[in-house]
Amino acid sequence: VELQSTEALGSIADRAEHIGLINRIDTAIQQLELCESYGITGGSKFFTLPGTGDPNYDNYVVAHDCESHRPENWEEVLFDGRSIRLQQGDLVIQK
């Protein structure tokens, strides 16, 4: 509440800068809470998906391999009942 007070600030530019700082702090807190809720720590690994070299095949799906090396035995993982298509540059986080 004290940080959100802009009464002591003089100019509109100072107030705008102060509000921008508050917004960045709020965003940082939300990101930290998200990391905490999913167990993402400083030791987590982050990867970006590479391109395949062929723009016709630059989509990825998440699949459960069912302990098989044969793709025909794999099952696509659904998220909230939906298929998710990942693309080059998407971020993958390993906890």
N, C-alpha and C positions, 0 to 999 in steps of 0.2 A: 504494500500500500504506500509506504514511504517512497519507494522508487518511482511509483506511478504518478506522484504529485509533480505537476509542472508549474505550480504557482510561483516558485522562487526563480524560475528561469525567465529571462528578460525577453529576448527576441523570439519571433516565430521560428527562425532557423534553429535556435538552441532547443526549442521545444520539440521540433521535428526530429532533430538528432537524438534527443533524449528518448522519444517514443520509439525510434528505430532501434536504439540500444535495448529497450525493454522487450521489443518484439524478438530480437536475436536471443536474448536471455530466455524468454518463454519457449522459443523453438529449441534451444539447446536442452532445456529441461525435458521437453517432450521427447526428444531423441534419446536422452539418457534413460527415461522411463521405458521407452520402447526396447532399448537394449537390455535393460534389466529384466523386463517381462519375458524376453526370449533367451536370456542367458548368454547374450553376446558380450564378450569381455575383450580386454586388450590382447588376450591370447588367441582370439578368434582369427580365422584366416579368411581373407577376402580375395575373390577371383573375378575377373571379367571374362565372359564367354568370348572365345576367339571367333573370327569369321571362318567360314568353311572354304572360302576362295571361290565359291559358286553362288552368285546371288539368288539362284533358283532354289537353293537348299540351305539357306541361312537361318532356318528355324530349328529350335531344339524343343524336345519334350522331356519331361521327367518320367522315367520308367522304373518299375521294380523289375529286376532281372530274374526273379523267381529262382535264383541260384542256377541259372542256365546261361550258357554262352551263345545260345541261339536266339536271335531277335524275335523269331516267331513265337517264342514262349514268354516274352516280356509282356508286362501289363502296364499301361500308362497310369500314372498317378493322377488322380483328380483332386482339385483343391476346391472345397465347398461345392463338390459335384460338377465342377467345370474343368475342362482341359485348359492348361496354360501353355501358351507358346512363348518361348524365350528367344531372344535374338542376340546377335553380335553386340557386345558391349554391356549386356545385362549383368548385374552383379549377383554373385553367388556367395553366400556366407556359410562357412563351416564353423560350428561352435567349438 
